Amino acid sequence: MARARLRRKKTRQKKSRQKSSRQKSARQKSPRQKNTRQNSTRLKKTRQAPKRRIRIVVPQPTPAETLLLSLAKDLAGAPLDRALCQLADAFAPNADLPREVYGAWIKSRHEKTATLALSWAREQVRLSLEETITRSPRNRRTPGLAPDTLAWLLLAACEAIAHEPPSAVADRVRAVLELSGHAAPGG
């Protein structure tokens, strides 16, 4: 339990009795001294600070974001096998998209807004691929995965194609098509 503090009376310091005439006249004219009773009973109205305009700066989209969003738009209306070929072509080793995405990730390492914008653009590609998978007819060779998981796996596989040698790209695209269930397993 908290202890109550004893309050001491404040003592006034003695002021020198000799005051100049200027100080006396200034003290007499003070409006605070005249209306002390009125001021103590009247409640002071709180003043609201003037609202400051918040300056919002929207950064221009990077070329990587633009490329990702245009890819998502292209994937939206295509059948799944054609969409996967477009996705694999976009992430081919000699394509512009992997280089632009890598450069944008490096530049945005310390900028949260740029990182979120790039992540959002990539997520649009994944969502577009998920919609394409959902709309596609069920194939007997499709693995028992949910459309969102399959879209994530296919996107990751296509992104990995950028790190493959150009001679292996055709085999990787065939593997992606097999994973989606749109190609017969080959040997």
N, C-alpha and C positions, 0 to 999 in steps of 0.2 A: 504494500500500500504506500502510496506516495505521501511524503511529509509535506505539510503546509509550510510555506515560507513565512517568516515574520517580515513584515514590511517596516522599514524605518522611514521616518519622515525625512524628506529631503530638506536639507538646510540651504538657505540662500547664502551666497557669498556676499559679503559686504562690498558695496561699490563705493568708489570714492565720491565724496559729497560734492566735489567741485565738478560741475558740468558746464560746458560752454552753452551759450545762449542758442547756438545753432542746434545742438542736440535736444534742448528742451522744446524748441518750436517744432522740430521734426517729430518728436514724440507726441506732441499735442495734436498734430494734424493727422496722425495715423488713423485711417478709417477702421482699422481693426479695434483700436482702443475705444472708439466711440460706440460701436455697436456690438460689444462683446456679448451682451445678453441675447440680442437677436441672432447673432451668428451661432451661438451655442445651441439654440433651440431649433434652428432651421436645418433641415437635412441637405447635405450637399448633393447635387445631382452629378451623377457620374457621366463623364463625357466619353463618348465613343470615339475611338481613334479613327481617323479617316481611312477608308479601305484602300489598301494598296492594290494596284493592278498586278496580278501575277503574270509574269511574262513567260509564255510557254514557247519553247523553241522546238519545233519538230525537225529532226535531222532528215536529210535527204536519204532515200534508201540506197544502200550500196549496190553495186552491180551483182553481187552474189544473191542478195535478197530478190532483186528483179528477176534474175535467171531462175531462182527457185520457185518464185510465184508464177512465172510464165510456164514452167514445167508442170506445176500443180494444175494449172488451168488446162494444159494440153492433155494431162492424164485423165481429167474428169470425164470426158466424153468417149474415150477410146475403149475398145474391148481389152480384156486383161492381157492377152498375149501381145497385142500391139503396144499396150501401155508399158509392159515390162521391157520390150525392145527399145522404146523411147527412153525409158529410165536408164537402161544399160548404156545406150548411146550417149546420153547426157553425162554419164560418169565415166566415159571411156578415158584411157590414159592421155590421149591427145586433145580432149575436149576442154572448153573454157571453164565449165562449171566447177570441177574439182580445184582448179588453180584459184579461182575467185573465192570459193568458200574457204579454202585454207588461208588465203590472204586476209579475208574478213575476220576469221577467227583470231588470227594473230593480232590484228589491229584492235579488236574489241575485247582483249583480255582484261583490261582495266576499266572498261566502260560498260556498266550494267545495262544501259538502255540499248546499246548496239548489240550486246550479247543476246538480250531478250528478243530483239527484232529478228536477228538471224535464226534463233531457235524457233521463233514463231513461223518464219517462212519455211523452215525445214518441216515443221509439224504440219503445215498446210499440204506439203507434198505427201506426207504419210497419210493424212486424212483423205486426200484425193485417191490415193492408192487403195485405201480401205474401202471407200465407196465403190471403186471399180471391182474389187474382190466381192463385195456384197452383191452387186448387180449381176456378176457373172454367173452363168449356170453352173450348178454343182457338178463337179467331175468326179469320177470314181477314184482317181488317183490323188485327189486333194488330201493332204494330211489332216488329221482331226484337230486343227487349230482354229481358234477364234479369228475372225477377220482382222481385228486390230493387231493381234500378235503376228499373224502371217504378213500383214502389211509392214510391220516393223522389221521382221526378218528379211523380207524381200528388199526393202530399202537399204538395210545394212549391207546385204549382199551386193547390191548394185553400187553402193558407195565404195565397197572394198575393191571393185573392179578397177578403180582408178589407180590402185597400187600394184596391179598385175602387169606383167610384160604384155605388150601388144599382141604377141603371138598366142597368149593364153586367153584372150578376151572371149573368143568364140566358144571355148569350152565352158567358161564361167557363165556366159549368157544361157547356154544350154542347161547348165545346172540350176540356174534360177528358174527357167521355164519348167524344169522337172519338179522343182520344189513347189511351184505354184499348181502343178497338175495339168499343165498345158503342153507337155511334151512327153513322148514315150521314153522310158528310161533307156539310155544308150550305153554302150560299152566301149 
